[in-house]
Amino acid sequence: MMQYEFWFVVGSQFLYGTEVLDTVAARAAEMADKMNESGLLPYKLVYKDTIKTNAGISKIVKEANYADECAGIVAWCHTFSPSKMWINGLVHLQKPYCHFATQYNKTIPNDEIDMDFMNLNQAAHGDREHGFIAARLRMPRKVIAGYWRDEDVLKRLGDWMRPAVGAAFSKQLKVMRFGDNMREVAVTEGDKVEAQVKLGWQVNTWPVGKLVEVMNKVSAAEIDALMDYYKEKYVMATDDINSVRYQAQAEIAIKRMLDQEGCKAFSNTFEDLYGMKQLPGLATQDLMSQGYGYGGEGDWKTAAMTAILKAMSQGKASGTTFMEDYTYHLEKGNELSLGAHMLEICPSIAAEKARIEVHHLGIGEREEPARLVFEGRKGPAIAVSLVDMGGRLRLLCQDLECVKPIMDMPNLPVARVMWRAVPDLLTSIECWITAGGAHHTVLSYDVTAEQMRDWAQMMDIEFVHIHKDTTVESLEKDLFLFDLAWKFK
Ligand code: MN
């Protein structure tokens, strides 16, 4: 796991005397400990301080901004904390912010309750004052309400931590491009300067000739070692070992260049393979399974998003991949979509051990590439697409239900996933097309739509969600309002 932590900051004031403040601090530390012990938070929650002054909040915000390990602040008011003293700090906060509206005691104690109890336990009062100032400042934030020992509440807090880590990851993400976008394609284009301003991505290009140079320096022993690993991890379903060895050579070289430059994602294109014998297939698939992001045909946006969703779901089953909507099954009442790519689907989503196969590839005019062939597993998932609307970025998210493919498609030589979309396939297609979503997506079984919404809010970009209650009419209205809102934002 990447080394991130979250800071637990508790609001109060001097009005109540030192005894109350000591109790608040002790309880806050105890709460952080117990929440960590629950095992429901993917990252550590560190109790930092009980804030009583303007200077105190300013100091902690400055520290949080400069602490690389701090991925966000979780704030709560055990007592009342006048919020004007939070302004000078909060206006400078550059980390994700969660207002955790909880309470130390679960229930109201009938006999024990008196005015001392009320002064110590007034989260219902304090959290409203605290909520106002964030609303007044128009701060992006998450509000989570509930008892701090309840499993579902802790799970929500843990779920919020993941997009916050995705935001930290995004801000330092470097993407390596081999070749430009596919000629004449519009949706994979975008403003790389705007992407860096909003999302932090450093998207730059390296010549394919450089990759070929690095490939030529890969030793036979290195290829042997990777072949052993392939044989263990996958089913070797081909006799064309040379083709597989070529993919191993490409994987080692791509990984070497990515690691040397600190890049966590890459894109390439079949239109620019000068000096290469095959389009990387197995090589790209195996790299994705290690957490690297990828986008085909020069799609650096989807490459970056794949890496980010993989970072967000770190430590989970890790079913996240580059995906493309390919073809439909339009049988009435049983409408399905088939997702695949010419090669590059991540085996982290495979239902069974993936098979290494070698087949002809009609596109790119190169030798037959080795690739992993498998079926994606069934289960709920999302597909996300980041598009450049000109002046702003739109993140589109669609809820899916992946199913076991209803036919085995023996002549299809690539990895495939089949899904139903909500509210139904045809409405989802109309909505997706209306909103301008791409054919390339990131498909994830681990990341939820709510987490993508949180991430979009943290990055200050538009978020459009196609879910079970979406209609074309409601979506068109949303898009109309978003267009207006983002003009003035
Ligand atoms: Mn494609």
Residues whose N, C-alpha, C, O or C-beta is under 5 A from the ligand:
A	BS01	MN	G296 E297 E324
